[in-house]
Amino acid sequence: MSAFQKLVLASGSPRRVELLAQAGIEPDRLLPANIDETPLKSEHPRSLARRLSREKAEKAWAHLRDEDKPEDAFLLAADTVVAVGRQIMPKAELLDEASQCLRMLSGRNHKVYTGLCLITPKGKLRQKLCETRVRFKRITSEEMESYLASGEWRGKAGGYAIQGLAGTFVVRLVGSYTNVVGLPLYETVSLLTGEGYKVHFNWLQGV
């Protein structure tokens, strides 16, 4: 990364850090922004992803501005939402939540939305939204029990991680795979480069 540019990621997600690394990007700092992620009444999943990513970015940005020596950095935030129609799936923390999610997704199509929000060093805010359509096979009782026992679902939107065991449930995927993992790389790189962040700097260094 150029010494003259810094990137703060408003997330503590190892998946997002790994995906950025895949694009040759290493955040200078992780600054998770904990916010209330409860959907508003009748809020569309697409709107929720956009709103939460913006709120995360704004909260992390405010934290940076409050520091004694605020960092002159690009700040990136993201939020991923899984939905069947307009029904938003929770980020499963309890076994019952994960079980309900998988039963809802079994044999059906669903959509994964990731909202991205970038705030530039000058305070300019830009957003993008990525949508991916996914279809699951009909999950058998044995598969359901085994997957729940694995614990991979914990903290995941929709109760699954496509990059893990649940990848075996996917019959069809239309759109960005990295979006379903948690950070759409094409949209992220496009957003960063569009605002002057030198994403390809490390590529030139053989990273």
GUKOLKOL-66907 format. One record per residue: y, z, x of N, C-alpha, C in turn; residue in three letters. Coordinates in steps of 0.1 Angstrom, whole numbers, plus 2048, in hexadecimal, padded with zeros to 3 digits. Layout:
<lumlums>
LUMLUM; n.Y; n.Z; n.X; ca.Y; ca.Z; ca.X; c.Y; c.Z; c.X; res
LUMLUM; Y; Z; X; Y; Z; X; Y; Z; X; ALA .
...
</lumlums>
This chain:
<lumlums>
LUMLUM; n.Y; n.Z; n.X; ca.Y; ca.Z; ca.X; c.Y; c.Z; c.X; res
LUMLUM; 7F4; 800; 808; 800; 800; 800; 80C; 800; 809; MET .
LUMLUM; 816; 7F9; 805; 823; 7F8; 80C; 829; 806; 80D; SER .
LUMLUM; 82F; 809; 819; 835; 817; 81A; 841; 818; 811; ALA .
LUMLUM; 846; 80D; 80D; 853; 80D; 805; 850; 80E; 7F6; PHE .
LUMLUM; 843; 80E; 7F2; 840; 80E; 7E4; 835; 819; 7E2; GLN .
LUMLUM; 837; 821; 7D7; 82D; 82B; 7D4; 829; 829; 7C5; LYS .
LUMLUM; 81D; 82D; 7C3; 817; 82C; 7B5; 812; 83A; 7B1; LEU .
LUMLUM; 816; 83F; 7A6; 811; 84B; 7A0; 809; 848; 794; VAL .
LUMLUM; 7FD; 84D; 793; 7F4; 84A; 788; 7F4; 856; 77F; LEU .
LUMLUM; 7F9; 855; 772; 7FA; 860; 769; 7EC; 863; 763; ALA .
LUMLUM; 7E2; 865; 76B; 7D5; 867; 766; 7CD; 86E; 772; SER .
LUMLUM; 7C2; 875; 76E; 7B9; 87B; 777; 7AC; 875; 777; GLY .
LUMLUM; 7AB; 86A; 76F; 79E; 863; 76D; 798; 85D; 779; SER .
LUMLUM; 78C; 861; 77E; 786; 85A; 789; 783; 84C; 787; PRO .
LUMLUM; 780; 848; 77A; 77E; 83A; 777; 78A; 831; 779; ARG .
LUMLUM; 795; 836; 775; 7A2; 82E; 777; 7A5; 82D; 786; ARG .
LUMLUM; 7A3; 838; 78E; 7A5; 837; 79C; 79C; 82D; 7A2; VAL .
LUMLUM; 78F; 82D; 79E; 786; 824; 7A4; 789; 815; 7A0; GLU .
LUMLUM; 78E; 813; 794; 792; 806; 790; 79E; 801; 798; LEU .
LUMLUM; 7A8; 809; 79A; 7B3; 806; 7A2; 7AF; 802; 7B0; LEU .
LUMLUM; 7A5; 80A; 7B5; 7A0; 807; 7C3; 79A; 7F9; 7C4; ALA .
LUMLUM; 793; 7F5; 7B9; 78D; 7E8; 7B8; 797; 7DD; 7BA; GLN .
LUMLUM; 7A3; 7E0; 7B5; 7AE; 7D6; 7B6; 7B6; 7D9; 7C3; ALA .
LUMLUM; 7B1; 7E1; 7CC; 7B8; 7E4; 7D9; 7C4; 7ED; 7D8; GLY .
LUMLUM; 7C4; 7F5; 7CD; 7D0; 7FE; 7CB; 7CB; 80C; 7CC; ILE .
LUMLUM; 7D3; 814; 7D4; 7D0; 822; 7D5; 7DC; 82A; 7D1; GLU .
LUMLUM; 7DC; 831; 7C6; 7E7; 839; 7C1; 7EB; 843; 7CC; PRO .
LUMLUM; 7F8; 845; 7CE; 7FD; 84F; 7D7; 7FC; 85D; 7D1; ASP .
LUMLUM; 7FB; 85E; 7C4; 7FA; 86B; 7BD; 7F4; 869; 7B0; ARG .
LUMLUM; 7EC; 873; 7AC; 7E7; 874; 79E; 7EF; 87F; 797; LEU .
LUMLUM; 7F4; 87C; 78B; 7FC; 885; 784; 7F8; 885; 775; LEU .
LUMLUM; 7ED; 88B; 772; 7E8; 88B; 764; 7F2; 890; 75B; PRO .
LUMLUM; 7F4; 88A; 74F; 7FD; 88E; 745; 7F6; 892; 739; ALA .
LUMLUM; 7F5; 89F; 736; 7ED; 8A4; 72B; 7F6; 8A4; 71E; ASN .
LUMLUM; 7F2; 89C; 714; 7FA; 89B; 708; 7F1; 89D; 6FC; ILE .
LUMLUM; 7F7; 89F; 6F1; 7EF; 89F; 6E4; 7EB; 891; 6E0; ASP .
LUMLUM; 7DE; 88E; 6E0; 7D9; 881; 6DE; 7D5; 87F; 6CF; GLU .
LUMLUM; 7D8; 888; 6C7; 7D5; 887; 6B8; 7DB; 87A; 6B2; THR .
LUMLUM; 7D4; 872; 6AC; 7DA; 866; 6A5; 7E3; 86A; 69A; PRO .
LUMLUM; 7EE; 863; 698; 7F7; 865; 68C; 7F0; 860; 680; LEU .
LUMLUM; 7F5; 865; 674; 7EF; 861; 668; 7EF; 851; 666; LYS .
LUMLUM; 7E4; 84B; 664; 7E3; 83D; 661; 7E6; 834; 66E; SER .
LUMLUM; 7E7; 83B; 67A; 7EA; 833; 686; 7DF; 82A; 68A; GLU .
LUMLUM; 7E3; 81D; 68D; 7D9; 813; 691; 7D5; 816; 69F; HIS .
LUMLUM; 7C8; 814; 6A3; 7C3; 817; 6B0; 7CB; 810; 6BB; PRO .
LUMLUM; 7D0; 804; 6B8; 7D8; 7FD; 6C2; 7E5; 804; 6C4; ARG .
LUMLUM; 7EB; 809; 6BA; 7F8; 810; 6BB; 7F6; 81D; 6C2; SER .
LUMLUM; 7EB; 824; 6C0; 7E8; 830; 6C6; 7E7; 82F; 6D5; LEU .
LUMLUM; 7E0; 824; 6DA; 7DE; 822; 6E8; 7EC; 820; 6EF; ALA .
LUMLUM; 7F4; 818; 6E8; 802; 815; 6ED; 80A; 822; 6EE; ARG .
LUMLUM; 80A; 82A; 6E3; 812; 836; 6E2; 80E; 840; 6EC; ARG .
LUMLUM; 801; 842; 6EE; 7FC; 84D; 6F7; 7FF; 849; 705; LEU .
LUMLUM; 7FD; 83C; 709; 800; 838; 717; 80E; 83A; 71A; SER .
LUMLUM; 817; 837; 710; 825; 839; 712; 829; 848; 714; ARG .
LUMLUM; 823; 850; 70B; 826; 85E; 70B; 821; 865; 719; GLU .
LUMLUM; 816; 860; 71D; 811; 865; 72A; 81A; 861; 736; LYS .
LUMLUM; 81E; 854; 735; 827; 850; 740; 835; 857; 73F; ALA .
LUMLUM; 83A; 859; 734; 847; 860; 732; 846; 86F; 737; GLU .
LUMLUM; 83B; 875; 733; 839; 883; 737; 838; 884; 747; LYS .
LUMLUM; 830; 87C; 74D; 82E; 87C; 75B; 83B; 878; 762; ALA .
LUMLUM; 843; 86F; 75D; 850; 86B; 762; 85A; 876; 762; TRP .
LUMLUM; 85A; 87D; 757; 863; 889; 756; 85F; 893; 760; ALA .
LUMLUM; 852; 895; 762; 84E; 89F; 76C; 853; 89B; 77A; HIS .
LUMLUM; 852; 88E; 77D; 857; 889; 78A; 866; 88B; 78C; LEU .
LUMLUM; 86D; 889; 781; 87C; 88A; 781; 880; 899; 783; ARG .
LUMLUM; 877; 8A2; 77F; 87B; 8B0; 780; 878; 8B6; 78D; ASP .
LUMLUM; 871; 8AF; 796; 86E; 8B4; 7A3; 87B; 8B4; 7AC; GLU .
LUMLUM; 87A; 8BD; 7B6; 886; 8BE; 7BF; 889; 8B1; 7C6; ASP .
LUMLUM; 87F; 8AA; 7CA; 880; 89D; 7D0; 878; 893; 7C9; LYS .
LUMLUM; 87D; 88E; 7BE; 875; 885; 7B5; 871; 878; 7BD; PRO .
LUMLUM; 864; 874; 7BB; 85F; 869; 7C2; 865; 85C; 7BC; GLU .
LUMLUM; 868; 853; 7C6; 86C; 845; 7C2; 860; 83D; 7C0; ASP .
LUMLUM; 85A; 83D; 7B4; 84D; 837; 7B3; 84B; 830; 7A6; ALA .
LUMLUM; 841; 826; 7A6; 83D; 820; 79A; 833; 82B; 793; PHE .
LUMLUM; 834; 82C; 786; 82B; 835; 77F; 823; 82E; 775; LEU .
LUMLUM; 816; 82F; 776; 80D; 828; 76D; 805; 832; 764; LEU .
LUMLUM; 804; 82F; 757; 7FC; 837; 74E; 7F4; 82E; 745; ALA .
LUMLUM; 7E9; 834; 740; 7E0; 82C; 738; 7D9; 835; 72E; ALA .
LUMLUM; 7D5; 82F; 722; 7CD; 837; 718; 7C4; 82D; 712; ASP .
LUMLUM; 7B7; 831; 711; 7AD; 828; 70B; 7A8; 82E; 6FD; THR .
LUMLUM; 7A8; 825; 6F3; 7A4; 829; 6E6; 798; 820; 6E1; VAL .
LUMLUM; 78E; 826; 6DC; 782; 81F; 6D6; 783; 820; 6C7; VAL .
LUMLUM; 781; 815; 6C0; 782; 816; 6B1; 778; 80C; 6AB; ALA .
LUMLUM; 773; 810; 69F; 76B; 808; 697; 774; 805; 68B; VAL .
LUMLUM; 779; 7F8; 68A; 783; 7F5; 680; 790; 7FD; 684; GLY .
LUMLUM; 795; 804; 67A; 7A0; 80D; 67C; 79C; 81B; 67F; ARG .
LUMLUM; 78F; 81E; 67F; 78A; 82C; 682; 78A; 82E; 691; GLN .
LUMLUM; 792; 838; 695; 793; 83B; 6A3; 788; 845; 6A7; ILE .
LUMLUM; 781; 842; 6B2; 776; 84A; 6B7; 77C; 855; 6C0; MET .
LUMLUM; 777; 861; 6C0; 77D; 86C; 6C8; 778; 86A; 6D7; PRO .
LUMLUM; 77F; 871; 6E0; 77A; 872; 6ED; 771; 87E; 6ED; LYS .
LUMLUM; 764; 87B; 6ED; 75A; 885; 6EA; 759; 890; 6F4; ALA .
LUMLUM; 75A; 89D; 6EF; 759; 8A8; 6F8; 74D; 8B1; 6F4; GLU .
LUMLUM; 749; 8AF; 6E7; 73E; 8B7; 6E2; 732; 8AD; 6DF; LEU .
LUMLUM; 726; 8B3; 6E0; 71A; 8AA; 6DD; 71A; 8A4; 6CF; LEU .
LUMLUM; 71F; 8AC; 6C5; 71F; 8A6; 6B8; 729; 89A; 6B7; ASP .
LUMLUM; 734; 89B; 6BE; 73E; 890; 6BE; 738; 884; 6C4; GLU .
LUMLUM; 731; 885; 6CF; 72B; 87A; 6D6; 720; 874; 6CD; ALA .
LUMLUM; 718; 87C; 6C6; 70E; 877; 6BE; 714; 86F; 6B2; SER .
LUMLUM; 71E; 874; 6AC; 725; 86D; 6A1; 72B; 860; 6A6; GLN .
LUMLUM; 731; 860; 6B1; 736; 853; 6B7; 72B; 849; 6B9; CYS .
LUMLUM; 720; 84D; 6BF; 716; 843; 6C2; 70F; 83E; 6B5; LEU .
LUMLUM; 70E; 846; 6AB; 708; 842; 69E; 712; 838; 698; ARG .
LUMLUM; 71F; 83A; 699; 728; 831; 693; 728; 824; 69B; MET .
LUMLUM; 727; 824; 6A8; 727; 818; 6B0; 71A; 810; 6B0; LEU .
LUMLUM; 70F; 816; 6AD; 702; 810; 6AD; 701; 804; 6A4; SER .
LUMLUM; 6FD; 7F9; 6AA; 6FB; 7EC; 6A3; 708; 7E6; 69D; GLY .
LUMLUM; 713; 7EA; 6A2; 720; 7E6; 69C; 72A; 7E1; 6A7; ARG .
LUMLUM; 734; 7DA; 6A3; 73F; 7D6; 6AB; 749; 7E1; 6AC; ASN .
LUMLUM; 750; 7E2; 6B7; 75B; 7EB; 6B8; 765; 7E5; 6C2; HIS .
LUMLUM; 771; 7EB; 6C2; 77B; 7E6; 6CB; 780; 7F1; 6D4; LYS .
LUMLUM; 783; 7ED; 6E0; 789; 7F7; 6EA; 797; 7F2; 6EE; VAL .
LUMLUM; 7A0; 7FB; 6EC; 7AE; 7F8; 6EF; 7B3; 801; 6FB; TYR .
LUMLUM; 7BA; 7FB; 704; 7C0; 803; 70F; 7CF; 7FF; 70F; THR .
LUMLUM; 7D7; 80A; 70D; 7E5; 808; 70F; 7E9; 80B; 71D; GLY .
LUMLUM; 7F2; 803; 723; 7F7; 805; 730; 806; 807; 72F; LEU .
LUMLUM; 80B; 810; 737; 81A; 812; 738; 81E; 814; 746; CYS .
LUMLUM; 827; 80C; 74A; 82C; 80D; 758; 83B; 810; 758; LEU .
LUMLUM; 83F; 81A; 760; 84D; 81D; 762; 851; 81A; 770; ILE .
LUMLUM; 85B; 812; 773; 85E; 80E; 780; 867; 819; 787; THR .
LUMLUM; 869; 818; 794; 872; 822; 79B; 880; 822; 795; PRO .
LUMLUM; 884; 818; 78E; 892; 818; 788; 892; 81D; 77A; LYS .
LUMLUM; 886; 820; 775; 885; 826; 767; 882; 81B; 75D; GLY .
LUMLUM; 87F; 80F; 760; 87C; 805; 756; 86E; 807; 751; LYS .
LUMLUM; 86C; 806; 744; 85F; 809; 73E; 859; 7FC; 738; LEU .
LUMLUM; 84D; 7F9; 73C; 846; 7ED; 737; 838; 7F1; 732; ARG .
LUMLUM; 833; 7EA; 727; 826; 7ED; 722; 81E; 7E1; 720; GLN .
LUMLUM; 811; 7E2; 720; 807; 7D8; 71D; 7FC; 7DE; 715; LYS .
LUMLUM; 7F5; 7D6; 70E; 7E9; 7DB; 706; 7DE; 7D1; 708; LEU .
LUMLUM; 7D2; 7D7; 70B; 7C6; 7CE; 70C; 7BC; 7D2; 702; CYS .
LUMLUM; 7B5; 7C8; 6FC; 7AB; 7CA; 6F1; 79E; 7C3; 6F5; GLU .
LUMLUM; 793; 7CA; 6F4; 786; 7C4; 6F7; 77D; 7C7; 6EB; THR .
LUMLUM; 775; 7BD; 6E7; 76B; 7BF; 6DC; 75D; 7C1; 6E2; ARG .
LUMLUM; 757; 7CB; 6DD; 749; 7CF; 6E2; 740; 7D0; 6D6; VAL .
LUMLUM; 733; 7CB; 6D8; 729; 7CD; 6CE; 71D; 7D5; 6D5; ARG .
LUMLUM; 719; 7DF; 6CE; 70D; 7E7; 6D3; 701; 7E3; 6CB; PHE .
LUMLUM; 6F6; 7E4; 6D2; 6E9; 7E2; 6CC; 6E6; 7EE; 6C2; LYS .
LUMLUM; 6DC; 7ED; 6BA; 6D9; 7F9; 6B2; 6D1; 803; 6BB; ARG .
LUMLUM; 6D7; 80E; 6BC; 6D2; 818; 6C5; 6C7; 820; 6BF; ILE .
LUMLUM; 6BB; 821; 6C5; 6B0; 828; 6BF; 6B2; 838; 6C1; THR .
LUMLUM; 6AB; 83F; 6BA; 6AC; 84E; 6BA; 6A9; 853; 6C9; SER .
LUMLUM; 69F; 84D; 6CF; 69B; 851; 6DD; 6A6; 84E; 6E6; GLU .
LUMLUM; 6AC; 842; 6E5; 6B8; 83E; 6EE; 6C3; 848; 6EB; GLU .
LUMLUM; 6C6; 84B; 6DF; 6D1; 853; 6DB; 6CF; 861; 6E2; MET .
LUMLUM; 6C3; 867; 6E0; 6C0; 874; 6E5; 6C1; 874; 6F5; GLU .
LUMLUM; 6BC; 86A; 6FB; 6BC; 869; 709; 6CA; 868; 70F; SER .
LUMLUM; 6D2; 860; 708; 6E0; 85E; 70D; 6E8; 86A; 70B; TYR .
LUMLUM; 6E7; 871; 700; 6EE; 87D; 6FE; 6EA; 888; 708; LEU .
LUMLUM; 6DD; 888; 70C; 6D8; 892; 716; 6DE; 88F; 724; ALA .
LUMLUM; 6E2; 882; 726; 6E7; 87E; 733; 6F5; 884; 736; SER .
LUMLUM; 6FC; 887; 72B; 70A; 88D; 72D; 715; 883; 731; GLY .
LUMLUM; 711; 876; 732; 71B; 86C; 736; 726; 86A; 72C; GLU .
LUMLUM; 724; 86E; 720; 72D; 86C; 715; 739; 875; 716; TRP .
LUMLUM; 738; 880; 71D; 742; 88B; 71D; 750; 886; 721; ARG .
LUMLUM; 75A; 888; 718; 767; 884; 71C; 76A; 875; 71A; GLY .
LUMLUM; 761; 86E; 715; 763; 85F; 714; 767; 85B; 706; LYS .
LUMLUM; 770; 852; 705; 775; 84C; 6F9; 769; 845; 6F2; ALA .
LUMLUM; 766; 849; 6E6; 75A; 843; 6DF; 74D; 849; 6E3; GLY .
LUMLUM; 74D; 853; 6EC; 741; 859; 6F0; 738; 851; 6F9; GLY .
LUMLUM; 73D; 848; 700; 735; 840; 70A; 73D; 83B; 716; TYR .
LUMLUM; 735; 838; 721; 73B; 832; 72D; 733; 825; 72F; ALA .
LUMLUM; 73A; 81A; 72E; 733; 80D; 72F; 72E; 80B; 73D; ILE .
LUMLUM; 734; 811; 747; 730; 80F; 755; 723; 817; 758; GLN .
LUMLUM; 71F; 81F; 74F; 713; 827; 751; 707; 822; 748; GLY .
LUMLUM; 6FF; 82C; 744; 6F3; 829; 73C; 6F6; 821; 72F; LEU .
LUMLUM; 702; 824; 729; 706; 81D; 71C; 708; 80E; 71E; ALA .
LUMLUM; 708; 809; 72A; 709; 7FB; 72C; 6FD; 7F4; 727; GLY .
LUMLUM; 6F2; 7FB; 725; 6E6; 7F5; 720; 6E7; 7F3; 711; THR .
LUMLUM; 6F1; 7F9; 70A; 6F2; 7F8; 6FC; 6FB; 7EB; 6F8; PHE .
LUMLUM; 701; 7E5; 702; 70B; 7DB; 6FF; 704; 7CD; 6FD; VAL .
LUMLUM; 705; 7C8; 6F1; 700; 7BB; 6EE; 70A; 7B0; 6F2; VAL .
LUMLUM; 716; 7B2; 6EF; 721; 7A8; 6F1; 72E; 7AF; 6F4; ARG .
LUMLUM; 735; 7A9; 6FD; 743; 7AE; 701; 74C; 7A2; 702; LEU .
LUMLUM; 757; 7A2; 6FB; 761; 798; 6FB; 76E; 79E; 700; VAL .
LUMLUM; 773; 799; 70C; 77F; 79F; 711; 77C; 7A5; 71F; GLY .
LUMLUM; 785; 7AF; 722; 785; 7B5; 72F; 77A; 7C0; 730; SER .
LUMLUM; 771; 7BF; 73A; 767; 7CA; 73C; 76E; 7D6; 741; TYR .
LUMLUM; 777; 7D4; 74B; 77E; 7E0; 751; 786; 7E8; 747; THR .
LUMLUM; 78B; 7E1; 73D; 792; 7E8; 732; 789; 7F2; 72C; ASN .
LUMLUM; 77C; 7EF; 729; 773; 7F8; 723; 770; 804; 72D; VAL .
LUMLUM; 770; 801; 73A; 76E; 80C; 743; 779; 815; 743; VAL .
LUMLUM; 786; 810; 741; 791; 819; 740; 79E; 814; 745; GLY .
LUMLUM; 79E; 808; 74C; 7AB; 803; 751; 7A9; 7F3; 753; LEU .
LUMLUM; 7AF; 7EB; 74A; 7AD; 7DD; 74B; 7B5; 7D8; 758; PRO .
LUMLUM; 7AD; 7D3; 761; 7B3; 7CF; 76E; 7BD; 7C3; 76E; LEU .
LUMLUM; 7B9; 7B9; 766; 7C2; 7AE; 765; 7D0; 7B2; 760; TYR .
LUMLUM; 7D0; 7B9; 755; 7DD; 7BD; 74F; 7E4; 7C7; 758; GLU .
LUMLUM; 7DD; 7D0; 75E; 7E3; 7DA; 767; 7EA; 7D3; 773; THR .
LUMLUM; 7E3; 7CA; 77A; 7E9; 7C3; 785; 7F4; 7BA; 781; VAL .
LUMLUM; 7F3; 7B4; 775; 7FE; 7AB; 770; 80A; 7B4; 76D; SER .
LUMLUM; 808; 7BF; 768; 813; 7C8; 765; 81B; 7CD; 772; LEU .
LUMLUM; 813; 7D1; 77B; 818; 7D6; 788; 820; 7CB; 790; LEU .
LUMLUM; 819; 7BF; 791; 81F; 7B4; 799; 82B; 7AF; 792; THR .
LUMLUM; 82B; 7AF; 784; 837; 7AA; 77D; 843; 7B3; 77F; GLY .
LUMLUM; 842; 7BF; 784; 84D; 7C8; 786; 850; 7C9; 795; GLU .
LUMLUM; 849; 7C1; 79D; 84C; 7C1; 7AC; 843; 7CA; 7B4; GLY .
LUMLUM; 839; 7D0; 7AF; 830; 7D9; 7B7; 827; 7CF; 7BE; TYR .
LUMLUM; 825; 7D1; 7CB; 81E; 7C8; 7D4; 80F; 7CC; 7D4; LYS .
LUMLUM; 808; 7C8; 7C9; 7FA; 7CA; 7C7; 7F2; 7C4; 7D3; VAL .
LUMLUM; 7F6; 7B9; 7D7; 7EE; 7B1; 7E1; 7F0; 7B5; 7EF; HIS .
LUMLUM; 7F9; 7BF; 7F2; 7FC; 7C3; 7FF; 7EF; 7C7; 807; PHE .
LUMLUM; 7E7; 7D0; 801; 7DB; 7D4; 807; 7D1; 7C9; 809; ASN .
LUMLUM; 7D1; 7BF; 801; 7C8; 7B4; 802; 7CB; 7AD; 810; TRP .
LUMLUM; 7D7; 7AC; 813; 7DB; 7A5; 820; 7D7; 7AE; 82C; LEU .
LUMLUM; 7D5; 7BB; 829; 7D1; 7C4; 834; 7C2; 7C4; 836; GLN .
LUMLUM; 7BB; 7BD; 82D; 7AC; 7BD; 82E; 7A6; 7C8; 827; GLY .
LUMLUM; 7AD; 7CF; 81D; 7A8; 7DA; 816; 79E; 7D5; 80C; VAL .
</lumlums>
